[in-house]
C-alpha cells in the first residue's frame, strides 16, 4: 500500500502531562514522529528520542478521566516498529481525538532484594504500572501469586503503591541504593522483621504492621478480619464455646473462687502475679504452665506444650490493665506469630488457645494458621473478682474455666493424633465422607437460625430450592448444609403455605433462562436463615439498615410478614430489571 506525503495532525497526550498536537506527513516513519514529539516535550538530559514509548489510541478528550491513562497503554496498542509509516498506523485522522499516548521513561534504577539473594536494579523505564513491575520481579526473583502477598520495605518503612510517581518519589526520599535496597518480604521474612513483642503490643505499632497487608487477622483494624471463623477451622474452639453454656463441676467452682481471690490482689511486680497464677493454673489444668525461653532472649509468661513441641496454650500477663503502653492481647498475638514462624512446617493449622490476664481480668482467644494467622475472641473479658452475691457472673466465669480445662485435654489429643498433612489453605473435616457422584454446594450457617423446615418444604412440594443431600452439626452452633448443584429452576408459592423467607434480595434468588426452544425463566430461592412460619419467623439483631433498603416496618427481632417478602421481591425485580421480563415479574410467592 503506497503512502503519500499528505500532512496530518495528531493530538498527543504525554503520560502525566497535558495534550498537544504535532503535524507530520503520512509517509514519515514512526521514528520521525518520535523526533517531532521530542521537540514538543521536556525530557531529562539522558533520555534520547528512541527511548520514547508510543501507543496508538483513538479517544475523545472528554472521555479522559485523568492525565494518566494507564488503561490506554496496553500491549496491543503499543507502537513498536520505528520504521513503520505514520499513514499505516493512523487512519482517517479528521478530528481532535487523542491519537497518541507518550511515555517518557524515568531512567533511574531502583534496587531490590529478596531473601539473601543479590541486590538487583530495575530500570523504571521498563515498566508502566505495578502489574508490569511485579512481572519483572517474578522473572528476577521467582516470586509467586501477586504483589499483595509480599511487603516492600525500605529503611524500615513500608512502600506505598498509590501511583508510579508517588512510588518513585518515596524511594528517592528514602535514598534507595545498592546498600539500601527495597526489601521484598514474604510471610516468613515479615515475621523475621517484626518489632519486639512488647513493641508490637503497642496499638500504633500493631496498626503499622497490620493495616495494609495483615500479618494477623484479629479484627484490628476491622479490615483485618477472616471470613471463616476459627470455630470452623478447628472444631475444638466450637466445642469450647458450647461448653461455656454448660454447668461447671465442683472443682471448677472451687478454682474460680481461689483464682479470683488471688488475682484481685495488688502486686508490686508482674512476675509475682504471673508465678502465682501459673501455679494455680498448673494444678487446675493438670499440665504445667510455665515461662519458656524463645529465640532472641525472649520468653513467654506461661505456656503449655506437648512433648513434640506442638503448643496448646499461651498466657500473657499484665500486672494491671494500665501498667504499660503495651496491650496484653496484641502481645499475645505476637507470640502466636512467633510460634507460627518456628513451626512453619507443622502438619496442622496450629490451633492454639491464647489467654490474657491483665490485673483482675481474663479473656480467651482461639488462634489458627491458614495462609495468615487468624485470631478470634472466644469469650468476653471477665473480671477475676469474687462477687458472692452475683451468682450469674461467677457462673459465667466458672463455665469458661471448665471449658478451657476440658478443651485443652481435647487439644492435646488432637496434636497426638495429627498424622495426615493437610494444606493450610483448606479446612478438613475427617468425619465427612466425600460423595464422588455429586456436585454439591456446602453452606455453613448457625443452626439455630437456619430453617431446614422451610427449605425441605419447598423442595418436597414444588422443587423450588436446591435439594439437601446431607446436613452435619458442628460444634459452636454450626450447621453444614450440603446442597445439590442447581440445574433447573422454577418459581415458588411460598406464602400459600404460610411460610415467609425474610431476605428476597437478588443474591438469594437464582434466575435461569429456559432453553432456546422454551420461553421464560426458572427461579429458585436460596438462603433460609431466619425463614420460617408466619407469626413465628423473626428478623435478627444487628440488621444492616445502612446498606440494605428494607421494606417499611422491618425492625430488629420483629416478625417477618408476607407483605415484607412481596415488597422486597418487587424491589429486587426493579433493581435487576427483571420486572421487564413478563415471565419473571408475574412470578408469585403466594398471598
N, C-alpha and C positions, 0 to 999 in steps of 0.2 A: 504494500500500500504506500503510494507516494504521498509525501507530506510537503505542502507548500510553505512559503515563508510568511504567511499571514500572521500578524502580531495578535496576541490575545492577552487579556488582563486577568491575572489570577489573584484572588483575595487570599491572603495567607494569615495564619494565626500562630504566633510563637507561643510555645508551651510556657505558661506562667506569665504571659505578657499580653499585649494588645494586637489587634489585627491591622494589616496594611496591605497594599496592593503592589504587584510588580507586573511589568509588561514585557513579554518575551515572544519570540517567533515560534511558530509551530514546529519548524524543522531544527530548532535548537535542542541540545541534549539536556538531560536531567542535571548533568554536572554544570551546564551553563545556567540552569535555573538556580542551582545552589549558589553560584557566584553572584547572581543578581540579588538573591535573598541576603547573602553575606554582606552586601553593601548597605543593606537597609537596617540591619540589626546590630546590637552591641554584643561583642563576644570577647571572652578572655584572650589574652595575648597568645596563649599556647594552643588555641583552637584554630584548626585550618578549615578551609572550605569543605574538604572531603569528609570532615568529622560531623557535618550537619546530617541529621536524620530527617527524612520527609515522609509524610503519609498523604495519600490521595483520598480526599473525602468530598462530600457534597452535602452541606448542611446550612440551613438558614442561620443567620446571625442571631435571630431572636430565639432560636432553639438551644443556643449555647447557655447552659446553666452557670458556667463559670469560665474563667480563662485557663483552666487546667483540664482539657477534655481528654482524660485518660481513656474513656470509652471509645474514642475515635482512633486511638493509636494502637490498632490491632496488627497482628502479624499479616493478615490478609491485605490490609491497606498500605503497608509499608512499601515505599519505592526503593528497590534495592539495586537496580541496574543503572549505573551512572550514564551509560552510552545510549540509553533508551530515549527516543524522541518525545518531546513535550506533547506534540499532537497525537501521539499514540497512547498517551497516558490520560490526557484530559480532553473529553469530548463535549461539544456543544456548550461551550462556556459563554453564556449570554446574560448572566445575572450577577448579582453581588453575593452569591453564596460563598461561604468559605470552602475553598478547593484544596488548600494545602495546610497541613499542620507541621510545624517545625519544632524540633527539639535540639537545643544547643547542649552538647554533653558537658557535664561537670566532670572534669578530668581528674580530680583529686582521688587518690586511693584511700580506702578505709580498710583498716587491718582487723581481721577476725581470728579468733582462736577457739577451737572446740576440744575439750578434754586437754590432754597434754600434747596434742598434735602441734605441728609447727604453725606459726603465725602466717596467714596468707592474705595478701592485699587483693581487694576487688575494686576495679575502677568504677566510679559512679556513672560513667557514661555507658556502661554495658547493661544497665537495667533501667526500666521505665517506672515500674511500680513494685510494690513489695512482693507480689507473686513472682515477678522476674528475679528479684533479689534472692528469694528463698530457693528458686530453681538453681541458681548459681551456687548457693551454699550446699544444696543437696549433692551437686556434682563434685564439689571440692571435699566435703566432709562426710558424705554418706548419710545426711540427715534424713529422717523418715517422717511420715504423716504431714503435718503442716506447721506453720510458724508459731501457732498458738501453743504447741507442745513444748516450746522452749522459752527460756528467759534470755534476754540480751542485756548484759551488764557491762558498764564501763565505769571505772573508778568507784565501784560500789553503788552505782546509780542505775536504775532500770531505764533502758532505752524506750522511748515512746514512739509509736508508729502512726502519728497523726497525718503526716504528709511527707513526701520525699524531701522537700525543702526544710521542714522543721526537723526532720531526722538528721540531715547533714549539718544544720546549724548546731544541734545538740551535740553531735560528735565533735565538731570543731571547738565548741566552748570547752569541752572536756578533754581536749588535746589528745586525740587519738593518734597513736604511733605504734611502731612495731613493739615498743616496750610497754605500751598501754593500749592493748587491743580491745575490741569488743569481745567479751567472753560469752560464748554460746553455751548455755547450761540446760541439760535435761533434768529430770526429776532427781536423779542421784546426785548430780553436781549441785542442784539447787539446795538440797538438804545439806550438802557439804558446806555451802556458803552462808547458811543461816546464822543469825546472831546467836550469842549465848542464850541459854534457855531463860535466864532471868530477864535479859533484854527483850527476848521475843515475847515475854509475858506482858510487856508494856503495850497498852492499846494502840498507840501511834505506830510502834514498830510492827505489830501484828498487821495493822491495816496496810502498811507499806508493802509487806510481803504478800498479802492475800487479796488485795483489791483488784489486781489486774488479772493475772493467771493464778488462780487459787492454788496454794500449796496444801490446803486442807479445807474440805467442805464442812464447815462448822457453823454456817449461817451468819458469820461475821466477816464482811458485811453481808446483807441479805442475798446479794448475787452469788455468794459462795455457798450455795445450797445444793444438795443432791436430790434429784427427782425420786430416787429409790431410797427409802429409809433403811437404817441399819437393821431394823427388825425383820426385813425381807432378805437382807444379805446373810444374816445369821439368826436362825430361829431361837437360839438361846436368849437373845435380847427380847424377843417377843414373849418367851416363857417368863422372863424376869418381870415384864410388865403385867402379865397375867397373875403372877404370884403376889404382886403388890396389891391385888384385890382380895387375897385370901387371908384368913386369920393366922396369926403367928402362933408359935409354941411357947411354952413356959420359958425355955432358955432364951428365946428371942426377947421376950418382955423383960427378963432379968438383965440381959445385956444392955438393952435400951436404957433402963434405969441407971445402971452403973456408968455407962458411957456418957450419958447426959450429965450426970453429977460431976464427972471429971472434966469434960470438955467445956463446961460452963465456968470453970475456974479461970483466973487470970494467971498467966505465966510470964516470967521475965524474959525467957528465951524460947524461941520457936522449937529448938531441939528438945526441950523438956516436954512440951506438948506432944511433939512427934513421938518420942520414946514411950510415953505413957499410952498414947493411942495405939501405937503399933503392938505393944504388949497385950492390950485388951483385945485388939482385933485378931491377933495370932491365936489366942486361946479360943475365941468365939468361932473363928472360921476354920479351925483345925488345920491351919497351914501357916507357915512362918511369913510374917510381914516384916520386912527389914529393908534398910537402905542398901543399895547395890551400886558399886562403882561402875561408871561408864567411861568411855574414852574421853580424852581431853580434860582429865582431872575433875570430872563431874560425877555426881552421884544422885540417885533418886532419894526421895524421902521415905518411901515404903513401897515394896514391890513383892508380888507373888509370881513365881516361875515354876514350870515343870522341870523335870530333870534334864530334858534335852533343850533347854533354854527358850522354849516357846513361852511367852509371857501371858499372864492371865489378868493381872490387876496392877494398877499403879495408883498410889495415893499421893496427892500433893497437899502439903500443909502450908498454911499461913498462920502465924501466931494470932493475928486478928485480921478481920476483913480489910482494915485500913492501915495495916502495919507497913506496907511498902507500896511503891508505884506499880508493881508488877501484879497481875491478876493470876490467881491460882489456876483458873480453868484454862487460860491461854498458855501458861507454862506447861500444864499437863498435856495439852495438845502438842506442844513442842517435844515433850518426852516421847509421845507416841510416834511422832515423825522420826525421832532418833532411833526408836526400836525398829521402825519400818526399814530404815536405811541399813541397819546392822543385819537384818534378816530378809533382804530383798529377794532371796531365792527360796523362801519358805513355800511349802506345798499347801498352804492355807491362805485365807484372806485376813489372817491375823485378828480375829475377834478379840476384843480387849475391853475390860471394864476400867474406866477412869473415875476415880473418886476424889473429890475435893473436900478438904476440911479446913475451913478458914475461920479461926476463932470457934465460936459455937454454932457453926453452920455445916451442912452436909449435903452433897449433891452427887448423883451417879450419872455417868455418861457411858454410852456404848460407842466403840470405835471399830471400824473395819478398813481394810486396804483393798480398794478396787484399783482403777487406773490412778486414782488420787485417794488420799486418806479421807474418810468420811466419819464425822462425829455428830451424834445426836444426843440430846439430853434424854435420859430415861426416867428421871424423877424431877419434881420441883426442888427448890432449895429448902431443906428442913432445918429447923432450929434445934440444936442439941442442948435444950434447956428442959429440965423436968418440970412439967406442969401437971400436978396431981389432980387438978380439977378440970382438966381438958383431956378427957379420955380419947376423943376423936383425933386430936392432933398427935397424941402419943401413939395411938394405934397405927396411924399412917406411917410414922417413923419406924415402928417395930416391924410392920409388914415389909418395908423397904429393906431393913437389915436381914430379915428372914429370906426374902427373895434373893439378896446378894449371896448369902451363905449357901443356899441350895444351887443357885446358878453357877457359882464358882466350882462346885463339885461336878456339875454337868460340863462346864467348860474344860476342866481338867481331863475328863473322859474324852471329850471331843478331840483334844490335841493328841491323846494317846492313840486314838483310832484313825487319825488323819494319815492315810496312806496313799489315796488316789490324788494325783496332781490335777488341779483344775486351773484353767486360765482365769486370772482375776477379773477379767472383763465380764465374765458371765456368772450369774447366780446359779448354783447347782443344788438341787433338792434330790437326795439319794433315794427317797421313798416313793418317788414318782416314776412310773413306767412310761417310756416313750411309745406313743402309738404311731407306728410306722405308716399305716394305711390312710391316715387323715392329715389334712392341712387344717391346723387349728389356730385360733387366737386365744391367748391367755390374758385374762383381766384380773388384776389384784385389787380387791376392794375391801373396805371394812365390812365384815359380815353382818353387823347389826343394822347397817343401813341399806344393804342391797336386797331388793325384793325378788327372791327366786320365785315366789308365788306368781307375781305379775309376769315375769319372764316366761315361766313354764306355761302359764295360761295362754299367752299369745302364741306360743309355738304349738301347743297341743290343739288349740281350737282353730287357728287360722294360718299357722306357719308364717307369722309376720315378723319373726325375730330369728336370730341365729340359734341353732339347736345347741342345747347344753350337753356336751359329751361327758363331762365329769366335773365335780367340784371337790376341792380339798380344803379343809380347815387348817389354818396355820396358826401358831402361837402369836400373841399380840393382837388378836381380834381380826386377823386377815382371812379372807376367803379367796381362793384361786378358782376362777370360773373358766373352764375350758370350753370354748365355743367353736362350732364349725365355721369354716371359711365360707363366706356368703357367695352364692352363685346366682340366685334369683331372689326377687323382692316383690312384696305385694302390700297393699295398703290395709291398715288395721281398723277395726271398730272397737277401740279400747273402751270408750265411755259407756257403750251399751251394756257392758258387763260390770259397771260400777268400779272400774279401775281408773286411776289417774297416773300420769307419767312424771310430771313436775318440771322437766327441763327439755322442752322440744325446740332446742336451738339447732342450727344447721349441722353442728358436729355430732349430733345424736340421731340424725335421720339420714339413712343411706338411700340414695336415689339412683336407679339404673334404668337406662332406656331399653325397651324390649328389642328384640332382633329386628332387622330391617323389614322383615315381612309382617311384623306386628306393629301396632301403633300404641303409643302411651308409654308409661313408666311403671316400674316396680318400686315399691317403697318398703323399707324395713326400719324398725326402731331399734336402738341400742341404748345401753347405759341406764340401768334400772335402780341406781342408787336413789333412795328416798321415794321410789314409786310405791304404790300400794292401793288399798281400797279407799274409796271415797269416805270422807269423815274420819279416817284413821291416819292416812299418809300426811306427813307434815314436812314443811321446809326445814332446812338445817340452820344451825347457828353459824355466824360469821359468813353470811351470804355476801357475794360480790355485788354490791349495789352501785359501784362506780363504773365498772367496765360493761356490765350487763344491764340491759333495759328490761327489767321485769315488768309483767303486767300490773296494772293498778290493783292494790290490795295485797300484794305479795310482801310478806314480812317474815323475819326470822321466827322459826318454830310455829308459824301459823299453818292452818290446814290448807292442803292443796285442793283446788277446786277444778271442775271441768272447764269452767269459764277461763281460768288461768291458762290451762292447756291450749284451748282453742285460740285465745288471744296470742299466745307465743307462737303457735303454729302459723297463724296468719302473718305475724311479723317475720318469721323465717322465710315464708314463701315470697314476701315482698322484698326482703333483703337479698335473696338469692335469685330473684326474678323468675322463680318457678311459678309464680302466680300467672305468668303469661302463657303457661302450658296448661291447657284445659284439663288434661288427664290427671295432672298433679293437683291443680288448685281445687278440683272437685273432690279430692280425697277427703274422706270423713273419718274421724276417730270417734264418732258417735255423739250422742246428745247428752 
